[in-house]
Amino acid sequence: MVNEATNICLQEAIRGRFKLRNRIYKEFQEEYGVTSGFPYSVAEVAWSIAKKHKKWDRIPVARRLMMKMEAQKYDLRYSILILPFKKGEKILLPLQYGEYQRSFLMDPTLKRGSMTITETAVMITFSKEVVAGFPSSKVGVDVNEKSVVCSDGTCYDLAEVARLHTEYGVRRSEFGRKHPHDRRLKKKQSASRERARIKQMLHRTAKSIVESAKSKSQAIILEKLTGIRKTHTKGNKESRGKRRRISHWPFRILQEYIIYKAAWSGVRVEFVSAALTSRSCSKCHHINRNLKLKEREWRCPNCGAILDRDLNAAINIECRGKTPCLGMVRPGAQGIYEAMKGNEQSPAPIL
């Protein structure tokens, strides 16, 4: 059904998911005898394939079986998934899941969304209403190639991520050198196992950061990291290994995990500029423009403070955050907004 809808979309130059749905709705219901939910699902999947066909070097075809259905079209009773099929007929699918999945299915505060079924898994989206309150303080997060450092002194080691990128990169290089014309080389490029292991580490790190911020009623301040890969290109006098490490550095993936986990937990997230966060002294704000990348600890030439490069950057990121905090209030103020009035940018209490 999906491939047929994709061909119709391309042949008739249909533009838009809703136009494709209206085109195939009655035709597919009469041809396949299915309920109204199936043409809706088919149109959504077919449109997502058709609009990407210009980027592919092959005819757009759905090679894997899948089905997507809205929340109103299916029912879930404990471990039995009930799907409509034809008029008067339903499909019952027993599900197998662990305690983690059970916690979502049994939580009455969650609202079920759309469902996607593949050959090996059933994926159900959940949503909930979260009210993000005013934090009592802020925490800056400095994301580095081999570590994540918070302004409260907490450090998360990500050296294993860099090691995995190097290990799998060497494996692919050796395989390509020994088998330059082997078709399996393209499959090796996907490195699904590499991505799975790295994503697991990043998920754990993001979860720890968000849980710590939630327990301490803190807002998370992240840095805007843009243009990094453009500066580490061929011809900038860097080694090939370093350019490869930077190109595989998953800094944005980690930040995305922090964002959605924080939104789920009701923790505020703010982005600030990353310019000169490592070179600016967090004590006197003097900028040390002669600081080299290999210097992980340095002394401020202005005030003499000894600073850790990463921790200093995290503190500067925190200070640049403009999220209002309840910890910075006026004595005797009436209400939250009066307490924080005029105190949005100052890191010190207004007396």
Steps between C-alpha positions, in 0.01 A plus 500: 500500500781741585689437176183540296421828673859618443473431126169687482655795678796519261309432178227752571740751662292525814635754744395457858411218734134599527457517122647152467270374774192640323620344173537144627236494776199350321707306245699310762197434718316338206805314367631356828184507711677652800373752753545875462811508721719316250484755211592774748803303619603403146481861379724624780770237444482528119532877510806483724664267242392697193629836620848354552533314170717771340779424747502129415676329210224242467127478448323585828375171637409398855712188547410437863154424630365767733171656602419827675170566672355788699395462863129498416535202266644238739438376851737364763374283781782399731725286275254457210514741206169522312514620139210554260526309174190456288144588587402286798849348529783582740856382549623411850876519558654386831786726608813413692663777704710560809457706813618820332234475229243397761561823692379698197204277421371505858554870568154669501654849458636418153304541180555250221578631153567343162632148463752355253530128437803344330603140444668481841355771724195702599573867579242714679545870566396653832444859607420681822440852622794640693512842662856629519529700821756762589835343599685595816840503325679425173759250387727549200592200286823500298503225235847383399631227275577260784303640794203706614569740787233679704551826685434328834815291449333182371692332217371229266761296316437453125843366408339167412297673226815635336668161537209322328505747210872438453468122532218466248668750267815287495293188433327662203830626360660157523198333344495750213873454440470122484168492308479824298228370265295304753134605518498433870712812546189717456326306772802543725466877464167490683669369815170427673671333793733797543207744504303285742785481753575870478134602529466289812790685663362839398153410630646407838700822521202717400276320748747558783532871417123554486429298815765695690358833379146395591594385850678831566232713326750633247471636148741348247712745299653361179736661250425557133755291314488601135750485215730253676531252214554778247815613680642146520527421129782386277775758465488648850828328601323247727557127492260275319416319822403822679277612212330162504442521876351847474273399210365212712470706819132457603466829691167593342348157565583531869346846514183374329473220756537753782234725344227239463574332834491839671170587331356167619613574857398867505857637511573824318776505235671807356767544233772766524795601283807279530746773398807525727348297783827311552725805470301735726587495870190416705637709790592833339369442141842569349542344153823305453537498122839325520349187655581187299276200454741260669500707820236332715584708807614861491568799721316825433759770416273767651386363838729197535219247545584141402221371276404164355424559133177297482361596841577866430309475170201340674490781760511763226217323317294507819565872552387579146163338559207743534244257639341664810554304821311504827825501694561860390211690661422833662456482879137557592376470140137409443472210256736332254506761225559790739778302668686457170417838346815664368707196593490309171863555404681567826662193664488669843192572715345844470475655846 
